[in-house]
Amino acid sequence: MIGGNAALDFVNTASRWGDEPVDRLDGAAGFAEWATIAGLLYGDDQKMLEAEIEGDPKFAARFYRDASALREAMYRVFSAAAAGERAKPEDLETLNEWKVRAAKHCRIKQMDGVFRRRCTEDAPALERAMRLIFEAAEELLLSGRLDRLRTCGGDHCEWMFLDLSKNGKRRWCSMATCGNEHKVRQFRKRKKKAAA
Ligand SMILES: [Zn+2]
């Protein structure tokens, strides 16, 4: 979880440097596991999720197909935003379809005289996890912080993250992986130059 935002972390669950995106979650069961690690579900949710997937494999497969389509649409919208380009209308349409889907489970309620938004807990756990991911995407897009949206500069790494550093100069998804690889490469280059 390096994205600094649940939607970015979800986007990073697929690699896209080949011809076709490689899905590291590989289905609803993998999504369930990831969503729990990501802190989107807790307590009995994990059990509920497993039961949903086992009880209705067709629903789980359909859900995962939709979730993967959102993931790719978010990736394209975020990368366009990071590059200062316009997002494609069809990708925004996919996001807007999820906006409706995410809102379906939420209501305005009056509790002790105060109005609150309450999102029902009886929605399927899969949908609840996706609602949180969608809301993180929406929050990011509307936040005005898109100038801090980055794609990792590492070879074969297109992970996206929010650069929350003070000076705004973070280049790598992680210093331990891509940042370190870069340092090693620079070191080798210098050594080669010195030997020549
Ligand atoms: Zn990286």
Residues whose N, C-alpha, C, O or C-beta is under 5 A from the ligand:
A	BS01	ZN	C152 G154 C157 W159 C173 S174 C178
